C-alpha cells in the first residue's frame, strides 16, 4: 500500500468542532504519508492513503477510518483552510 498525503495538506493544522470537551485537534501530515493527531486528552498516529476526496487513516491496533477532505482559500482569513469531514482546520498547531 502506498501512503499518500497531497502537497497542499502537508504541514500542521488546528481545528475541528468547537464544542468538544477535550479541545481542538492538531493534525500533522508529512510528505511520506504519516500523520499525527492530538488534542488535550488523546493522541493518534499512523499513515494516510488519499484517493480523490477521501483520506483513509491507518493506525496500529485500530480499524482504518475514512474522512472526506478539501483545501480551500478563506478570503476573510487570507489563508488556505483544511476541511476534514466538513470541519475547518487553520494552519499551525493548536498550542501556538
C-alpha positions in Angstrom: 0.0 0.0 0.0 1.4 3.4 -0.9 0.9 6.1 1.8 0.0 9.5 0.3 -0.8 13.0 1.5 -1.5 15.8 -1.0 1.2 18.5 -1.1 -1.3 21.2 0.0 -2.2 19.1 3.1 1.4 18.5 4.3 2.0 20.5 7.5 0.3 21.2 10.8 -3.3 22.2 11.2 -5.5 23.1 14.1 -9.3 22.9 14.3 -12.3 20.7 14.4 -15.6 21.0 16.3 -15.8 23.9 18.7 -17.9 22.1 21.3 -15.5 19.2 22.1 -14.7 18.8 25.8 -11.1 17.9 25.1 -10.4 20.9 22.9 -9.5 21.3 19.2 -7.4 18.8 17.3 -3.9 19.4 15.9 -3.2 17.3 12.8 0.4 17.0 11.4 0.9 15.4 7.9 4.2 14.5 6.3 5.2 14.2 2.6 5.8 10.5 3.3 2.1 9.9 4.3 2.5 9.8 8.0 0.1 11.7 10.3 -0.2 12.5 14.0 -3.4 13.9 15.7 -3.8 15.1 19.2 -6.0 17.2 21.5 -5.8 17.8 25.2 -6.6 14.2 26.1 -5.9 11.9 23.1 -3.3 11.3 20.5 -3.1 9.1 17.5 -0.6 8.4 14.8 -0.2 6.3 11.7 -0.4 6.7 7.9 -2.8 8.0 5.3 -3.9 6.9 1.9 -5.6 9.6 -0.2 -7.9 8.7 -3.1 -9.8 11.6 -4.6 -11.6 13.5 -1.8 -11.3 10.7 0.8 -8.4 10.1 3.2 -8.2 6.7 4.9 -6.3 6.8 8.2 -4.4 3.6 9.3 -3.3 3.2 12.9 -1.8 0.2 14.6 -4.4 -1.8 16.6 -7.4 0.1 15.2 -9.7 -0.2 12.3 -9.0 2.2 9.4 -11.3 5.2 9.2 -12.2 7.5 6.3 -12.7 11.2 6.2 -13.6 13.5 3.4 -11.1 16.3 2.8 -10.6 19.5 0.9 -8.4 22.6 1.0 -9.9 26.0 0.2 -8.8 29.6 0.4 -10.6 31.6 3.1 -10.8 35.3 1.9 -11.6 36.6 5.4 -8.5 35.0 6.9 -6.3 35.2 3.8 -5.2 31.6 4.3 -5.9 28.1 3.0 -8.0 26.0 5.4 -8.1 22.2 5.5 -11.5 20.7 5.8 -11.9 17.2 7.3 -15.5 15.9 7.3 -16.7 19.5 7.0 -14.8 20.9 10.0 -12.2 23.6 9.3 -8.5 23.5 10.3 -6.3 26.5 10.3 -2.5 26.3 9.5 -0.4 25.8 12.7 -0.6 23.9 16.0 -3.3 24.5 18.5 -0.6 25.0 21.1 0.8 28.1 19.3 
